[in-house]
Amino acid sequence: MGTLGELERAVMDAVWDADMPLTAYDVKDRLELEQGRALAATTLLTVLSRLEKKGFVASDRSVRPHRYTPVASRADHVAELMHEVLGESADRMAVLERFVGGVSEEDAAVLRKLLRGAV
């Protein structure tokens, strides 16, 4: 899936947080409210087009303006990033050991349940 640039991440956060498909103008309004900076709709259309090519969003081109939905969830994306990073490591055990050693007690309990197949 790959990593996202700063604006791509902000756009994906808006798309992931939405409970319905968004137009570029919807994304523009959400980002301007959150970030307090003006963004051009054409810029967001370009970002959404690139995100579509990267496989992050799907567009409904049967309506105008086009509406965008996420292809996968935020959790799917983060899990894929974790798999990519782990796959690039020469010492997977050391990476996993550092990761597990740095999680909270609550997260460790969740990991134990997941590994036992209890969730």
N, C-alpha and C positions, 0 to 999 in steps of 0.2 A: 504494500500500500504506500509506503514511503512517508517521508516527513512533510510537514506543511510550513510554508512561510508565515510570517506574522499576520498579514492580511488574509491569507487563505485560512489560517486557524480561526481568526475572528469570524469569517464568513461561515465556516463549518460549525462553529459554536452556535451561531444564530440559526442555522439550518437544523442542527441536532436538537436545539432547545424548542423549536417550533412544534406545535401539535398538528400542523397542516403544511402542505406545500407552500413555498414562498416564492414571490417574484423578486427580481433584482431590487425593485423599489421597496418591497417589504424588508429585505436585508439592509438596504440603505437606511431606512427609518430606524431599524433596531440598532444598527451600529452607531448611528449619529446620536441616539439617546444614550447608549452605553459609553461611547468614547468621546462624545462632545466635539467631534470634528466632522467637517463637511466632506462627503465622498461623492464622486460623480457616479451616476448610474451606469455610465459606459465602463468605468473602471470595474464596477462590481459585475457587470455582464462578462467582461473579460476574465475575471477571476472565476466566476461560475463556469464559464466555458472551459477553462483550464482544469478546474476540479472535475468536470464531467469527463474530460479526456483522461484524467488520472484515475477515474473510476470511483470518485468520492460521492458524486451526486448524479442523479438521473433527472432529465428534464422532460416535461410534458409540453411538447411542441404543438399539440392540437388546439391549444388556447393561446390567446394573446392577452397580456404578456405571458411569456413562458413561465412555468412554475417548476421549482426545483425541490427535490426530496433527497435525503441521504440514502446511499446505497447500502450502507452498513451503519450500525450504531457507534456511538463514541466509544463504548466499551470494546467493541470489536476492533476498532482502530488502535486503541491503546494496547490491547492484547497482541495485535499483530506487530506493533512496534517492539513490545517486549520480546516476542519470538525472534524478530530480526536482530535485535541487540544480542540476545543470547546465542543466536546462530553464528554471529561474527566473532564470538569469544574463542580463544584458543584453550581456555581453562573454564569450561562450563561450571564445574563444581565450585570453583572459587567465586564465580559470579553469583551463583545461587546461594552460596554460603553467606556472602556479603549482603545480598538482598534480604534473605530470611533473617539475618542478624540485625537488620535495621528496621524491621516492621514493628508496629505496635503489638501489644498483647492481643488486642481485638482482631487485628489482621492475621496474626499467627493462629488464632483459634479458627478463623475462617479457612485459612490454608489447610489446617489439620482436618477439618470437616470435609473440605473438597477432596483432599487426598484419600480420605477414607470412603468417599462417594456418598456421604451423608446429606449433601445439599442437593 
